[in-house]
Amino acid sequence: MKMFIIGEKINTTRKSVLRAVQDRDEVFLADLARRQAERGATHLDVNSGMALYPEDEAKDLKWMIPIIQKASGDLPLCIDCTRTEGLEAALAIHKGTAIINSVNGDLGSLKTIFPLVKKYKTQVVALTSDKEVGIPMTTGTRMNIAARIIASAKEYGIPEKDIFFDPLALSIATNQNNGMLFLETLQEIKKTYPKAHIICGLSNISFGLPQRKVLNAAFMALCIGYGLDSAIMDPEDRGLMAIIRASETLVGGDPYCAGYVDAFKKGILDVWK
């Protein structure tokens, strides 16, 4: 198993990124893309959601995507965009297989996003939530939504392997059982839909607590043990990247420990000297 590492930093909710997009600062954006690629990102998340108008978001994405892909060596992008106009503009110029972020269990969401997945031959993040219940607080309800998403995907001819299910991590600060709920849902999805990928936005689990990096790293190791194969995260977090490489090796996903040894040679593991 080789983890998909989706670099999270190109997000206009971050003030520095928003300013760079507004000022058309190509150097800043290219450097952000390049650094994440050099640290081991397999994909880069691109979120331009702070644009006020749909036409502005489309223009922003059409400017951003060629710069990001060129600087990163044409890494595929995970495009986080809620407006159809912006999403189509981005997909039309994207090189390689993009990931759309995201679809959920609502009929409107499925009817909007899945035709684009089919048209542009993309992959897609699928949230185990819907408008009726929000984020469910039981594994069973989350699985019901996952089943609805899979059934709809089949109608559009979208294979299971192109779906990245997000079991939705919530902070353990508000409910100490949220970690286990995520892990149990992850395990159940992996068992029921073995060809699908499992993804998470890692840092949600520790929101509101001190020393969040400690919790995030421990949670990542647990998730990989349960079958997680993708994460939206900061690839420049050397401690977390070391945990990923070690965990991949421990669960048998690294033949002959070659990836672990390579990470050692590159200095990725040198975080606890």
N, C-alpha and C positions, 0 to 999 in steps of 0.2 A: 504493500500500500504506500503510495506516495501522496502526501497531503497537497491539496490545492491551497496555496497561500494567496489570498486576495488582499492586496495592499489597500488600506483604508484611508489614506491621507488626502486623496484628491476629492475633497468634500467642501462645498461652498458654505457649509455651516461653520467651518473654521474661518475666522476673520482674515487670516493671511491669504488663504486660497480665494476667498471671495474678492478680495482686493486685487489679486493677481488676474483674475478673470475679468473684472471690471476695467482694469488698466491695460488688459491684453499684454501682460508681462510673460512673454514666451520663455524667457530664461528661467524664471522662478518655477513655472509649471514643468518645464523639461527637466530641471534638476530634481524636482520632487518625484517625477516618474522614474528617472534614471536611478536614484538612490534606492528606491524600493525594489527595482529590478535587480540591482546589484546585491541586495541583501537576501534574495531568494524568493521574491514574489513570483508566482506563476501567472497571476492575473492582477489587474489593477481596477479597483472600484472607482467609478467616476460619478459624482453626484453634483448636479448643477441646480438643485432644487430651490436655491434662494433667488432665482430670477423672478421678477414680479409678473411678467407676462409670458404666455406660451411662445410667442414669436422670439422673445429675447432668449428663452431657454434653448430653443432650436439653434439660434445663431451662436450662442455660447458653446454648445456641444459640437457644432460643425467647426468651430475654431479650435476647441480643446483636443478633440480626438486625434487628428493627424499629428499634433505636437507630442501628445502623450505616447502614441504608438511608435513614432520615430525615435523618441528618446529612450524608450524601454526595449528597443529591438523587436518591435511589433508584438509585444505581449497582448493577448486577448483581454478585453475589458469587460467588467461587470458594470452595466449601465443602470444606474439608479435614477429613474425618471418617472414621475407620475403622470406626465402629460404626453398624450399620444403623438402630438406634433414633434416634440423634442425627441422622443424615442425613435420615431421613424427617421428623423433627420440624422440621428446618430448611427442607426443600424445601416442606413444606406451607404455610409462611407467607411464603416468599420472593416478592418482587415481580419480575416480569420473567423473563428466561432465565438461570438459574443455570448455573454450571460445577461439576461434581462432580470433586473431586480426591482419588482417582484410581482408575483400573482398570489392571490389568496383564494379562499373557498367560496367567495361570493360569485354568483352567476355573472354579474356585470363585469367583474374583474377577469373571469375566465374568458368571456366572449370578447373582451378588449385585447387581452394579452396573447392568448393562444394563437389567433390568426397571425400575429406578428412573429411568434416563435416558428410557426410553420413557414411563413413567407421568406424569412431571412435565415432559416435553418440555424437558429440559436439554441442555447440552453436557457434554463429559467430557474430562478429561486422561487420556491413555493412555500408560503407561510401557512402554518397549521392554525389559521384563525379565520374568522369571518365577521361580518357586521352584526349578525344576530347575537353571538355569544362573546364577541371580542376575542381575547386570548383565553382559551378554555383552561380550566384548572384541574382537568383529569386527562389521563392518557387516552381513555376511551373516546372522549369527544374530539381530541386532536386527531386520533386515528380515523374517526368518521370523516373529518374534513380532508384528510390525506386521501381517503378512498374516493371522495367526490372529485378531487383534483385529478387523480389517476384516471378515473372514468372519463372525465372531460378530455384529458390529454389523448386518450385512445380514440376519441371521436375525431380529433384533428390529426391523427396519425403521428403523434409525438411520442417517441419511445421513452420508456421508463428511465433509461440511462441519461437522458437529457434534463432530468428534473433534479434539482438540489433542494431537498426538503429542509426547512428550518423548523425544528421542534419548539423554538422560541424560549430562550433562556430569560428568566426574570430574576430580579435581585433576591438573594437570600436574606437581605436585610429586612425585607417586608414579610417573608415567609421562609422559615428555615428548610421547608420541604421542596422549595423550587428547584434546587439542584437535582434532587433525586427524580422529581417529576420530568425534568428535561432528559435525564439519562434513561429513564424507563421508556419514555416516548421514542427517543433515539433508537434504543434497542428493538422496540416493537416495529418501527418503520423499517429498520435494516432487515429484520426477519421476514416481514410481509412483502417488502419491495426490494429485494436484494440487489437489483441492478441500479437503483436510484442512489444518488449521492446524498450525504447529510452535511449540512452547513450550519454555522452559527455565528452570530455576532458576539464574540467571546466576552467582552467587557461588561455586558449587562448583568452578569451573575454577581458582580462585586459592587455594584452601584450603591453608594451611601456608606461604605465601610472603609476603614483605614487599610493601608498597605495593600491596595487592590492588586498589585502585580503578583503578590504571593498567591492570592486566591485564584487569579486568572491562570497562573501557571499550573496550579494543582488541578484546577477544573479541566484544563486542556489535556493533561495526562489521563485523567479519568475518562474524558470524552473519547479520546483515541482508543482507549481500551474497550469502550462500548461500540466502536465502529465509526466514529466521526472521521470524515476524509476531506473536509474543507472548512476554512475559517476566514472570516473577514477580520483582519487584524493588522497590527503594525509590524511589518517585517524587520524594522530597525530595532525592535525589542530583542536584544541578543539573548537574554535569559529565556524568553518564551520560545525563540527559534531553537535553542539548545534542547529545551524540554520536548519539542516536537520531534526533533531528530532522534533523541534517545527513546521516546515513546514508540515511534515507528519501528525502531529496532526491536524493542522488547515485545511487541505484539506479533512479530514475525513478518513484518512488512518490508524488511530490508535484507534481501538475500545476501548471505555471507557478510552481513554488517558493512557492506561496501559504502552505503550512504553515510553511516556513522563515522567510518574511518575518513571518508572524504571531508566530512564536516570538521573533524579533528584537524586535518591538514590545513584547512582554510581558516582555522582559528575560531570557528563558530561556537565551539564547546568551551572556550576559555573564558568562563564567566564567574567561576567560583574559586579563583586562585587565592 
